[in-house]
Amino acid sequence: MFNASAPGWSAKVIKSDTVASVTRVTVAFGGPGPDSSEQVQFGQYFVEKDGDLVSRMVGFVGTGE
C-alpha cells in the first residue's frame, strides 16, 4: 500500500514476537531517497489473528526507542 507514496521502496519484517494472542512485528521500510541515497524507516505493528486470517492490525511509526 505504501508503494504509491514511496516508489521503489520495499518492506521487510526484521523482528517479531508473540505474547498471548498478539504478535508485535517490526518492519523496515527502505529504498532510495530524494538524493538517491539509501533510506530506512521503521514501523511497529500489533497483529491479532482469527485462525489464519488477520482480524486486527494497528501500526505506529518508529519502534518506541
N, C-alpha and C positions, 0 to 999 in steps of 0.2 A: 504494500500500500504506500510505502514511503518513496517508492521509485519515482513518482511524478514530481516530487519536490527535491529529490536527490538522485538524478540520473547517474548511472554508473556505480552507485554505491551498493554494498552488499550487507547482509545481516547474518551474524553467526552467534549461536549460543556458546558462551565461554564458561558458564558455570551454572549449575542447578542443584537444588536440594529440596527435599520434601519433608514437611512436618505435618503430622496428622493428614488431612486431605488437601493441603495447599502446597503447591510447588512454586518455589521462587526461582526465577530464571534471570540471569544477567546476559544481556545481548550487547555485542559490539557492532556498531554500525560504522562502516568505513568506506572510503573512496577518495577520489581526487577533489581537492578543494578548489576555490576560485583561482588560486595561483598555481594549480596543478600539483601541489604538494599533497602527500597522503594525509588524510584527516581521520580521526577516530572519535566517536561519541558513544557513550554507554547509556543503556536504559535498563531498568529493572521491572520485571513483570511478575505478578502473582496470579497463578492459574489454578482454577478448580475444574475438575472433570466429573462427568457423569458417564461412567463406563469408559469408552474410548473417545468420547466427544468432549470438547471444551465447553463447559457450561458458563464460566465467567473468567474474564481476563482483565486485569487492571494494570496499567503501566505508568511508570514515572520516569522522568528524565534524570540521568545520573544514577549513582549507586548509594547515595547517602553517606559517602565517606569524605 
